[in-house]
């Protein structure tokens, strides 16, 4: 079995934004589970750290939060992406992909 | 990240710091929801409940740690860290109450002194005066601003001429400094009372921006020759005499048995009198009536306001030009006029600049001593915390974190001390501002304002940072040289670097305290020298009782019969009357000696004039060097005069003055002047106080003058003032039932008032020195005690080997004295410097006076011995067996 990956700094915020953009409003547990599902076995996610990422995004007004009731009838906080967050996601996704392409090209050429 | 996003996040972070509790609760709720959801899922996938919970906890992560990460992400980490440091510091302070109390009190002493002195400096020197456009006001004198009053003031003619001719001045107003010495009898409802007033030009208050509390101020029509007598009451008279009755405005009061119309009342804060007449209680103001005062010679001090965009230099050039034009246009006004302008603030505060700045520097010295002392205390306490620091660093705390932690503790101590000091200073300010007898302008305006508070905060921060950083550097760095974790065995005694630092600190304390002690001794010696100066009269056992004869009475007859009755009172040794108390009143008249064969040789000069009753010179205790005193029979005889020694030698250097004649030009003595024969020569009186040399003086007798004035009965008696006035009221009641006799003063207090600001300065510097020596004592005691504690083992060994207790004691005391002597050596240089700064404030003592230095040095050495004695005794009582076993 391959060794699991730690997230690169800043990438958790991007993943959270993307999840909210594609899945609509979700609570913290939902976001964490979704990211783990997509990442399958390749990712180590200390699920609690998602809340630090959420507060950072909230403070930048890229997402908003609202208290609601979860599927099992408990009080939970639902997050949703804002217009500003969508713009940020678009630009960051592009940057990220350009960076990944660049790294891939350099590494491919080296051999 | 763009700017709005950045600002949103910054704002949110700042808010988060203050909303921590709510945010933490929210997070806790989310985490518990998360945990519960995990547990539910785990159970669904078939785990046992226990296993499910354990697994969920692992997946989520530690709650405490998550909370920490969350806080760091949402808030300002260093601020919250700092809050925790502060919290920790307060826990420490609660544990070490003794140390905390001493540190806080030391800081409070330093801060309260500095804040008070700064408030004084700020009030008198820095802050603009409480007048409208204060920076544009100019003080205009008749040539030499430091001349006696009659030479420095200007005449009505000069004033009107300047108003007409000056092109740099917007307005010129004035007041009569002589008017304040004239008193009036206030009769009507209630007991008769003696009150004083100042005569001001009708526009003066308007120019200065003084507003009435009730009614109005003076108008041009109040200055006309036939205007009714109108007065503006001060707040204190209104309160005291009229019970703050607003109906008084528009009514009349009886002043000198004539009705005076009250047109207004001033507010409680009277900037005019607090600037120009500190220490004089002014009761009312009246308006200058130009045509009535025109013949009185120089009577006015002038204050001008510069036109906009005019500079001080242009004023200085313009005023002499204006004077030249006046002389050309109105030759009849005489040639003896001049005009010199200087910024009003310079004139008001100029004399206090040096003493106040010196005081400021001295207060700074005290603060430095406080800082060194606090540094020493913190270092000593730091000794017991080295292990704590080393442990924290070993566990990964950075040096920066430790420095911030120690700095926070230091700041907490200093802030508490500063707060206490600020409160004490507030009290000091209140106390000083009500010292009505101290002649410091604006003293009533002394208070803790924003500037003083900002200064205090700056002082507090500087002290904390200097002490804290030095301490933290020492403590957090020391562990690298030797590992304090191993120090438990006390094999080595303390860090050598740390005790060296403490020695240096205490040496500096001694040095600063020594130079303060020298300054204080110099100031106190000067004051004592001044108090010993022979004034030419004996102020002790002399009482001045103010009497304002009824206007219609014959002044001479009234005063003579009053004197006869007073002299008959039991306990009265001598009595006389004068219109001019030396030290208090400054007035000169021109006169010249008559040279029989050269009638046109009129080399006149100004000299102090006192109009007196027969017997006054003797009652004052002034010696009569030759000739005779006035007699009652002189009233009907030819005009006679008594001159003082200085005037006599000046006018007739080679011959005896008695028998010569002097002449007074008009208006004195009528339109042709008057010629008088010298009948006596009196000893010199220092009429401007002990610091000024004697000038020319002469005495005229009241019997030969039809002159309406306020008189002081100078009574030589050992009776208390109250007993004397009670007796006088009884015996004078039949002569004049309306006599007030409410202004009876000891001559000594009048003399003391001229020394009041010097006395205040000397007592402040003396207080500073006492505080400094006290702090030094504490500092030395701390260092020596620490030394003894560190060397207990060594002392134990020495005693076990046969050293005697006396030898140990001598040794410790010797080390204490060595520290003190090092300090004295350094302090010597500082003292020479501060003596140099002080030299213009000294009287009769050289700034390098050996006795002063010896005295100050001896007091510090005595303090060193005092500080070393207890630890030395403790050292000599060390039981070798106990000391060695304790290790």
Contacts between the chains, C-beta under 8 A, distances in Angstrom:
chain1	res1	chain2	res2	distance
A	27	B	30	7.7
A	27	B	33	7.1
A	28	B	30	5.5
A	28	B	33	7.7
A	28	B	34	5.7
A	29	B	33	6.8
A	29	B	34	4.6
A	29	B	37	4.3
A	29	B	38	7.1
A	32	B	34	7.5
A	46	B	60	7.8
A	46	B	61	4.5
A	47	B	34	6.9
A	47	B	38	7.6
A	47	B	59	5.3
A	47	B	60	5.1
A	47	B	61	6.7
A	48	B	31	6.7
A	48	B	34	7.5
A	48	B	60	4.8
A	48	B	61	3.7
A	48	B	62	7.8
A	48	B	63	7.7
A	48	B	65	7.8
A	48	B	66	3.9
A	48	B	69	7.7
A	49	B	61	6.8
A	49	B	66	7.2
A	49	B	69	6.3
A	51	B	27	6.2
A	51	B	30	6.2
A	51	B	31	7.2
A	51	B	66	6.6
A	51	B	70	5.6
A	52	B	66	7.7
A	52	B	69	4.7
A	52	B	70	5.2
A	52	B	72	7.5
A	52	B	73	4.0
A	52	B	74	7.8
A	53	B	73	7.7
A	55	B	70	6.1
A	55	B	73	5.2
A	55	B	74	4.4
A	56	B	9	7.7
A	56	B	73	5.3
A	56	B	74	7.6
A	58	B	12	7.6
A	59	B	8	6.6
A	59	B	9	4.5
A	59	B	12	3.8
A	59	B	13	6.6
A	59	B	16	7.8
A	59	B	74	6.5
A	60	B	1	7.4
A	60	B	5	4.9
A	60	B	8	6.1
A	60	B	9	5.2
A	61	B	5	7.1
A	61	B	8	5.2
A	62	B	5	7.8
A	70	B	33	6.9
A	70	B	37	7.4
A	72	B	37	7.2
A	72	B	40	6.5
A	74	B	33	5.6
A	74	B	36	6.7
A	74	B	37	8.0
A	75	B	29	6.9
A	75	B	33	6.9
A	76	B	30	7.4
A	76	B	33	5.0
A	77	B	26	7.3
A	77	B	29	7.8
A	77	B	30	5.5
A	77	B	33	7.9
A	84	B	5	7.6
A	88	B	5	8.0
